Amino acid sequence: MKIEHIGIAVSNLAAANDLYTALLGVAPYKEEAVASEHVLTSFFQTGESKVELLAATSEESAIAKFIDKKGEGIHHVAFRVTDICAEMERLRLAGFQLLNDQPKQGADNMLVCFVHPKSANGVLVELCQPI
């Protein structure tokens, strides 16, 4: 298992893209809407890992609620796994609370599942498996 990406909630994706392009010295390689989550994402490659910027496209979005409550900043840490279903079962058996019963389609050609922050010392953890 390795860190796949760090998700950062932002209010303005275009402004955040400019800021992270200047900070990281590279432009985002992909921008993608995830309609089911009401977000627009942007990805930066940083060595073996990525930075994902997430901007809400609707007030119902978890990102909009996150920003309203906590402001912009780190939203989640994602780990790449080779078998997301096996990892989900392993975590369930270990007592972790999962936010999904089954993996779902996420951004950047990944199946994803989230671990509730209450189960992970206040950190929202995402499991990612390439499709």
Helices and strands as residue ranges (DSSP letters): E 2-10, H 13-24, E 30-34, G 35-37, E 39-46, E 49-56, H 62-70, E 73-80, H 84-93, E 104-105, E 110-115, G 117-119, E 125-130
